Amino acid sequence: MNDCLFCKIVAGQIPSKKVYEDEHTFAFEDIDPKAPTHVLIIPKEHVVDLKNATHKDAEIIGRCHLAAAEIARERKIEDGYRTILNVGPKSGQSVFHLHVHLLGGRDLHWPPG
């Protein structure tokens, strides 16, 4: 998608602090981190959000979470981290390209938000 910020990051048109990449996903540091580890994991293919995803997107959504688990292992935060999918403006989603937030490196309390 031509006007999507995250599609431009994947294409290398906008710089990011890449932390992980595979055939299907791309991960980079959040520019406004909410925890010592705050990484965004995105599918390379444009998917707007979870509510607009279809059954054909199930694999890529799973791959994003598996990439988050790999990054958590690399950063040695397996004792506690959170993955979050914000869906829609009321949840705080501001870029409409599905992305998983990986938060960790500190105690995460419940309830969130």
Contact map, one row per residue, 1 for C-alpha under 8 A:
11110010000000000000000000000000000000000000010000000000000000000000000000000000000000000000000000000000000000000
11110011000000000000000000000000000000000000000000000000000000000000000000000000000000000000000000000000000000000
11111011000000000000000000000000000000000000000000000000000000000000000000000000000000000000000000000000000000000
11111111000000000000000000000000000000000000000000000000000000000000000000000000000000000000001110000000000000000
00111111100001000000000000000000000000000000000000000000000000000000000000000000000000000000001000000000000000000
00011111110000000000000000000000000000000100000000000000000000000000000000000000000000000000001010000000000000000
11111111111000000000000000000000000000000001110000000000000000000000000000000000000000000000000010000000000000000
01111111111111000000000000000000000000000000000000000000000000000000000000000000000000000000000000000000000000000
00001111111111110000000000000000000000000000000000000000000000000000000000000000000000000000000000000000000000000
00000111111110000000000001000000000000000001000000000000000000000000000000000000000000000000000000000000000000000
00000011111111000000000000000000000000000000000000000000000000000000000000000000000000000000000000000000000000000
00000001111111100000000000000000000000000000000000000000000000000000000000000000000000000000000000000000000000000
00000001111111100000000000000000000000000000000000000000000000000000000000000000000000000000000000000000000000000
00001001101111110000000000000000000000000000000000000000000000000000000000000000000000000000000000000000000000000
00000000100111111000000000000000000000000000000000000000000000000000000000000000000000000000000000000000000000000
00000000100001111100000000011000000000000000000000000000000000000000000000000000000000000000000000000000000000000
00000000000000111110000000011000000000000000000000000000000000000000000000000000000000000000000000000000000000000
00000000000000011111100001111000000000000000000000000000000000000000000000000000000000000000000000000000000000000
00000000000000001111100000111000000000000000000000000000000000000000001000000000000000000000000000000000000000000
00000000000000000111110001110000000000000000000000000000000000000010001000000000000000000000000000000000000000000
00000000000000000111111111100000000000000000000000000000000000000000000000000000000000000000000000000000000000000
00000000000000000001111111000000000000000000000000000000000000000000000000000000000000000000000000000000000000000
00000000000000000000111110000000000000000000000000000000000000000000000000000000000000000000000000000000000000000
00000000000000000000111111000000000000000011100000000000000100100000000000000000000000000000000000000000000000000
00000000000000000000111111100000000000001111000000000000000100110010000000000000000000000000000000000000000000000
00000000010000000101110111110000000000001111000000000000000000000000000000000000000000000000000000000000000000000
00000000000000000111100011111000000000111100000000000000000000000000000000000000000000000000000000000000000000000
00000000000000011111000001111100000000111000000000000000000000000000000000000000000000000000000000000000000000000
00000000000000011110000000111110100011110000000000000000000000000000000000000000000000000000000000000000000000000
00000000000000000000000000011111100001110000000000000000000000000000000000000000000000000000000000000000000000000
00000000000000000000000000001111100000000000000000000000000000000000000000000000000000000000000000000000000000000
00000000000000000000000000000111110000000000000000000000000000000000000000000000000000000000000000000000000000000
00000000000000000000000000001111111111000000000000000000000000000000000000000000000000000000000000000000000000000
00000000000000000000000000000001111111000000000000000000000000000000000000000000000000000000000000000010000000000
00000000000000000000000000000000111111000000000000000000000000000000000000000000000000000000000000000011110000000
00000000000000000000000000000000111111000000000000000000000000000000000000000000000000000000000000000011110000000
00000000000000000000000000001000111111100000000000000000000000000000000000000000000000000000000000000111100000000
00000000000000000000000000001100111111110000000000000000000000000000000000000000000000000000000000001111000000000
00000000000000000000000000111100000011111000000000000000000000000000000000000000000000000000000000001110000000000
00000000000000000000000000111100000001111100000000000000000000000000000000000000000000000000000000111100000000000
00000000000000000000000011110000000000111110000000000000000000011011000000000000000000000000000000111100000000000
00000100000000000000000011100000000000011111000000000000000000010000000000000000000000000000000011110000000000000
00000000000000000000000111000000000000001111111000000000000110010000000000000000000000000000000001100000000000000
00000010010000000000000111000000000000000111110000000000000000000000000000000000000000000000000000000000000000000
00000010000000000000000100000000000000000011111000000000000000000000000000000000000000000000000000000000000000000
10000010000000000000000000000000000000000011111100000000000000000000000000000000000000000000000011000000000000000
00000000000000000000000000000000000000000010111111011000100000000000000000000000000000000000000011000000000000000
00000000000000000000000000000000000000000000011111011000000000000000000000000000000000000000000111000000000000000
00000000000000000000000000000000000000000000001111111000000000000000000000000000000000110000000111100000000000000
00000000000000000000000000000000000000000000001111111000000000000000000000000000000010100000000001000000000000000
00000000000000000000000000000000000000000000000011111000000000000000000000000000000000100000000000000000000000000
00000000000000000000000000000000000000000000001111111100000000000000000000000000000000000000000000000000000000000
00000000000000000000000000000000000000000000001111111111110000000000000000000000000000000000000000000000000000000
00000000000000000000000000000000000000000000000000011111110000000000000000000000000000000000000000000000000000000
00000000000000000000000000000000000000000000000000001111110000000000000000000000000000000000000000000000000000000
00000000000000000000000000000000000000000000000000001111111000000000000000000000000000000000000000000000000000000
00000000000000000000000000000000000000000000001000001111111110000000000000000000000000000000000000000000000000000
00000000000000000000000000000000000000000000000000001111111111000000000000000000000000000000000000000000000000000
00000000000000000000000000000000000000000000000000000001111111100000000000000000000000000000000000000000000000000
00000000000000000000000110000000000000000010000000000000111111110000000000000000000000000000000000000000000000000
00000000000000000000000000000000000000000010000000000000111111111000000000000000000000000000000000000000000000000
00000000000000000000000000000000000000000000000000000000011111111100000000000000000000000000000000000000000000000
00000000000000000000000110000000000000000000000000000000001111111110000000000000000000000000000000000000000000000
00000000000000000000000010000000000000001110000000000000000111111111000000000000000000000000000000110000000000000
00000000000000000000000000000000000000001000000000000000000011111111100000000000001000000000000000010000000000000
00000000000000000000000000000000000000000000000000000000000001111111110000000000000000000000000000000000000000000
00000000000000000001000010000000000000001000000000000000000000111111111000000000000000000000000000000000000000000
00000000000000000000000000000000000000001000000000000000000000011111111100000000001000000000000000010100000000000
00000000000000000000000000000000000000000000000000000000000000001111111110000000000000000000000000000000000000000
00000000000000000000000000000000000000000000000000000000000000000111111111000000000000000000000000000000000000000
00000000000000000011000000000000000000000000000000000000000000000011111111100000000000000000000000000000000000000
00000000000000000000000000000000000000000000000000000000000000000001111111111100100000000000000000000001000000000
00000000000000000000000000000000000000000000000000000000000000000000111111111100000000000000000000000000000000000
00000000000000000000000000000000000000000000000000000000000000000000011111111000000000000000000000000000000000000
00000000000000000000000000000000000000000000000000000000000000000000001111111000000000000000000000000000000000000
00000000000000000000000000000000000000000000000000000000000000000000000111111110000000000000000000000000000000000
00000000000000000000000000000000000000000000000000000000000000000000000111111111100000000000000000000001100000000
00000000000000000000000000000000000000000000000000000000000000000000000110011111100000000000000000000000000000000
00000000000000000000000000000000000000000000000000000000000000000000000000011111100000000000000000000000000000000
00000000000000000000000000000000000000000000000000000000000000000000000000001111110000000000000000000001101100000
00000000000000000000000000000000000000000000000000000000000000000000000100001111111000000000000000000111100100000
00000000000000000000000000000000000000000000000000000000000000000000000000000001111100000000000000001111000100000
00000000000000000000000000000000000000000000000000000000000000001001000000000000111110000000000000011110000000000
00000000000000000000000000000000000000000000000000000000000000000000000000000000011111000000000000011100000000000
00000000000000000000000000000000000000000000000001000000000000000000000000000000001111100000000001111000000000000
00000000000000000000000000000000000000000000000000000000000000000000000000000000000111110011100000110000000000000
00000000000000000000000000000000000000000000000011100000000000000000000000000000000011111111100000000000000000000
00000000000000000000000000000000000000000000000010000000000000000000000000000000000001111111110000000000000000000
00000000000000000000000000000000000000000000000000000000000000000000000000000000000000111111110000000000000000000
00000000000000000000000000000000000000000000000000000000000000000000000000000000000000111111100000000000000000000
00000000000000000000000000000000000000000000000000000000000000000000000000000000000001111111100000000000000000000
00000000000000000000000000000000000000000000000000000000000000000000000000000000000001111111110000000000000000000
00000000000000000000000000000000000000000000000000000000000000000000000000000000000001111111111100000000000000000
00000000000000000000000000000000000000000000000000000000000000000000000000000000000000011001111100000000000000000
00011100000000000000000000000000000000000000000000000000000000000000000000000000000000000000111111000000000000000
00010000000000000000000000000000000000000000000110000000000000000000000000000000000000000000111111000000000000000
00010110000000000000000000000000000000000100011110000000000000000000000000000000000000000000001111100000000000000
00000000000000000000000000000000000000000110011111000000000000000000000000000000000010000000001111110000000000000
00000000000000000000000000000000000000011110000010000000000000010000000000000000000011000000000011111000000000000
00000000000000000000000000000000000000011100000000000000000000011001000000000000001111000000000001111100000000000
00000000000000000000000000000000000001111000000000000000000000000000000000000000011110000000000000111110000000000
00000000000000000000000000000000000011111000000000000000000000000001000000000000111100000000000000011111000000000
00000000000000000000000000000000011111100000000000000000000000000000000000000000111000000000000000001111100000000
00000000000000000000000000000000001111000000000000000000000000000000000100001001110000000000000000000111111100000
00000000000000000000000000000000001110000000000000000000000000000000000000001001100000000000000000000011111000000
00000000000000000000000000000000001100000000000000000000000000000000000000000000000000000000000000000001111100000
00000000000000000000000000000000000000000000000000000000000000000000000000000001000000000000000000000001111110000
00000000000000000000000000000000000000000000000000000000000000000000000000000001110000000000000000000001011111000
00000000000000000000000000000000000000000000000000000000000000000000000000000000000000000000000000000000001111110
00000000000000000000000000000000000000000000000000000000000000000000000000000000000000000000000000000000000111110
00000000000000000000000000000000000000000000000000000000000000000000000000000000000000000000000000000000000011111
00000000000000000000000000000000000000000000000000000000000000000000000000000000000000000000000000000000000011111
00000000000000000000000000000000000000000000000000000000000000000000000000000000000000000000000000000000000000111
